[in-house]
Amino acid sequence: MKAINWNDVGELDKLFWDQNVRQFWVDEEIPLSNDKLVWDKKLNPDEKTAYQKVLGGLTFLDTQQASLGMPLVALHVNNPYAKSVLNFMGMMEHMHAKSYSSIFMTLCSTEEINDLFGWVDRDKFLAEKTELIVSYYKSINDEKSLYLAMVCSVMLETFLFYSGFFYPLYLAGKGMMVNSGEIINLIIRDESIHGVYVGLQAQELFGTFSPSLQSQMANQAQAVFKLLFDLELEYTQSIYDKIGLRESVVNFVKYNANKAFANCGLDLPFSDLKDADINPIVLMGLNTKTKTHDFFSTKGNGYVKAMRVEELTDEDFL
């Protein structure tokens, strides 16, 4: 064991460390109470249920990635700077999970929150997805198993999360739940560099394998993806059918599956998919660089829980 000397850090690791630090945020910065009126007045019960479930599912996946995924991958990489970057990313996964609870606290009663987390604990598709990925995290014992664990990490952060991101992006793009959507944008900004960095680590490791082993690992990665994608289709159907968005979400999931494979340097599973196949509102929401909100419109300096929300009337301006 040696002390880490940051004066010798490589260019790539420094780049991603610096980018993670620049992107650091906390959920209390977003005034979520502004969404309460939209939640109460404009969303029907099925839409509320879908919104709660996608964020509940994201909470569960983020919790596993923060507590097991990033720490176990970091434990087994040899590069001490990569360990630091991965552990920073793991900390932000905890921030993501916490931010969803801030949204729940703003929008839902305690009873509704408890019912939601009960559903999360019981949902078989969430359980099967997570058990499959975590099994690879817990099986790391050599470079081959480390590579597959890295691929699973990329699939989780660049592919599986995105069925949950679809609905908040969709509503925010239509001018509803904008502040909660801002938190999703911050999370997506994080996940994008998480997937790229871990994917680059996987590609570097993949490059050390013999051609025959590379073929074997690529086939195994495809097999894992097939299992995860089939589960994701069932999960998506269970949540989005009632609000008529399943087909749009499936295309979005395929779009991000391509991104995950690109991050790992592998052949795209849906190479014929085009941007035109993706809901344009959601596709625009993915581009965090297009945001034009000023500081005061979406980002405050403290979290405020709405206790009483009323519609504005003409008399309020007299």
N, C-alpha and C positions, 0 to 999 in steps of 0.2 A: 504494500500500500504506500502511495506517495501523495504528497500535497500537490494540488493542481496549480500549475504556473500559467496564469492567464496571459502572460507576456508571450507565450508560445502557441496561442490558440490559432487554429487554421482559419483561413478566410471564410469557408462555408459555415463553420460552426459560429464564428463571430457574427457573420451576417444574420443568421437565424436567431442568435441570442439577442442581438441588438433590436431586431424587428419585434421579437416577443416583448421585450421591455417597452419599446415605443407604443405597442398596442395595449399595454396593461390598462384594465378598467375594472370598476366594481359596479355592482348592480344598483347601488344607492344613487348613482349619478343620473339615473333615468327617472323622471317624474311619472311613474306608471299610473297614478291616480287619474290622469287625463283620459285614460281609456275606459273608466268605469261607466260613463254615460253611454258610450257605444255598446258596451257589454250588456247593460240593462235594457236599452231601448231598441237596438238594431239587430241583435243576433237572436235567432230562434233557438229553442231547446236543442235540436239536433246539431246546429252549428256550434253551440256552446260545448256540447258533449265532445264533438270532434276536436275542438280547440284544446279542451282540457286533456283529452287522451293523448294527443300528439305531444303535448308538453310533458305529460306524465311519463310517456315512453322515453322521451329524450332525457328526462331526469334519471331514469333507471340506467340507460346506456352510459350517460356521462358519469354516473356514480361508479360503474364497473371500470370504465376507462381510467378514471382518476385513481381509484383505489387499487386496481390490479394491472390494467393494461400498460400504462406508461411506466409505473415503478418496476414491473417485471422485465419489460424490454430494456429499460435503462440499466437494470442490475446486470444484464448479460452482455451489454456492449463493452468493448474494450476501451474505446475512446473516452477519456474522462470529460472532455468538453461536450461530447454528445450526451453523456449522462446528465450533465447540467441542463442542457437545452431540453431534453426529454422530461426531466423532473419539473422544470418551469412550466412546460406544457401540461403536465399532470396537475399542477396546482391550478391552472386556469380551467381545467375540466371540472374541478370542484367549484370554481366560481360560476361556471355555466349551470351546474346543477342547482346551486344556491339561487341563481337569478330566476329560475323557473318558479321556485317557491315564493319569491317576491311577487311574481305575477299572480300566482294563486292567492296569496294573502290579500292582494288588492281586489281581485275580482270575485272571489268565492268565500262562502261561509266555512267555518271550521268543519262542520259536518260534511260539506261537499268535498273539502280537501281530503278528509279522512276516507271518504268513499272512493275518491279517485285513487289514492295510494293503495287502497285495498284492491282495486281493479288492476293496478300495475303489478301487484304481487301475484295476482291470479292469472294474468293473461298468458296463455300458453305460447303464443308466437314470440312475445318478448322474451319469455323464459328460454325457448329453444334457440333463438338467435344468440342470446347472451351466453348460454351454456356452451354453444359451439365455439364461439370466439374465445371465451375464457379458457376452454380446454386447451387451446393452442398456447395461450399465455402461460398456463401452468405446466406445459410439457416441454418448455425450453431446456435443452440439455446439450445441444451442440449447435453448429452454425446452420445446419439445415432447418432445425426446429426454430431457431431464432429468426431465420428468413421468413418462414411461414407465419410466425407470430407478428412480424413487421407487416406482412401483407394483410393479415387480419386487421391490424390496427388501422392501416390505410383504408381498407374496405369499410370499417366502422365509421371513420371520420369523414370520408369523402364520398360515401355511398349510402350506408344505412341511416345515418342521421337525417338524410335529406327528405325522406317521406314525412318526417316531422316538421321540417322547415317549410314545406310547401304551403301549408294553410296560413301560418302567420305572414309569410311573404305575400300571399294572394290577397289577404284582407288588407294589409298595410298598403299594397299597391292600389287598392280601391278606396284608400283614405279612411280605413277603419282599423282600430287597434294599432295606431301608428307608433305609439311609444313602446308597446310590447314588441312590435316589429323592429324597432331600433335595437332592442336587446338581441333579437335574432340576427340582425345585421352584424353586430359586434361579435357574436358567437361564430357566425360564418366566416368573418374575417380571420378569427383565430383558427378555425378548423382548416381553412384553406392552406395556411402555412404549416399546420401540424401534418396534414396529409402529404404535402410536398416534401417536408424535411424527412419524415419517416420513410417515404417512398425513395428518396435519394439514398438513405442509409441501406434500404433493402437492395437497391440497384448496385450499390458498391459491394455489398456482400455477394450478391448474385454473380458479379463479375469475377469473383475468386473461384467459382465452381467450374468444373470441367464441362465441356459441351453436353455430355450425356447427363450429367447431374442437373445442368441448367434446364434441359428438356423435361427431366423428371419433376423438378420444382415448379416449372411453369404449368405442367399438367395438374399437379396437386393444387396449385393456386386456382386454376380453373374449376377444379372439382369443389373446392371450398366455396367459391363464388356461386356455383350452381345451387348448392344447398341453401346458402344465404338468400339468394335471389328468389327461390321458390317460397321460402318463409316470408320474405318481404312482400311478395305478391298477396299472400294470404292475410298478412297484417294490414296491408293497405286496403284490401277489400273490406275487412272487418271495421275499419274506421271511416272510410270515405264513401262507401256505397250510399249511405242515407242522405248525403249532401251532394251526390251526383258528380263527384270529382275523381273517382277512381282512375279512369283512363288517363286523365291529365297527370295525375300523380305517378302512375306507372311509367309514363314517358319521361317524367322528370327524374325518377329513380334510375332509369336506363341511361339518361344523359350523364348523371353523376357517377354511375358505374364505369362509364367510359373514362371519366376523369380519374377515378381510382386506379384503373389499369394503366393509364398514361403516367400517373405518378410513379408506378412501379416499373415502368418501361416494358410493359407486356402488351400483347395484341389486344385491341379493343373488342369487347364482346358484342357491341352494337354499332359496328362501323358504318352502317347505312343510316343511322339516326341523324337528323338534321336539326339545326336550331329552330327551324320553322315548325318542327313537331312539338316544341315546348311552349307552354302557355307564356305569352309575351310579358304579361304582368309579372310573373314569377321569375322569368329569365332576367328581366330588368332589375328585379330585387336582388339577384345574386351579385350584381356589380356594385359593391359598396363604394367604389370610386365615384359613382354618379350621384351620391347623396348631396343635396344642396341645403339641408337644414342648417339654420344658424344655431348658435349655442343655446339660446333661450327657448327655441321651439321644441327641442326634444331632450335636452340634457341639462339637468339642474344640479345643485350641489347637495341635495339631500333627498332621501326617500320619504314620500308622504303617502300615508294610507288614507284613502277617501272614506270618510265616515258618513257624509250626507251629500248626495248628488242630486241636483235638480236641473231641469232644462231652463235656459235663459228665456226671459220674456221681455217685451218692450218696456215694461215697468222697471226692469233692472237698470235701464239707462236714463231714467228720468231724474 
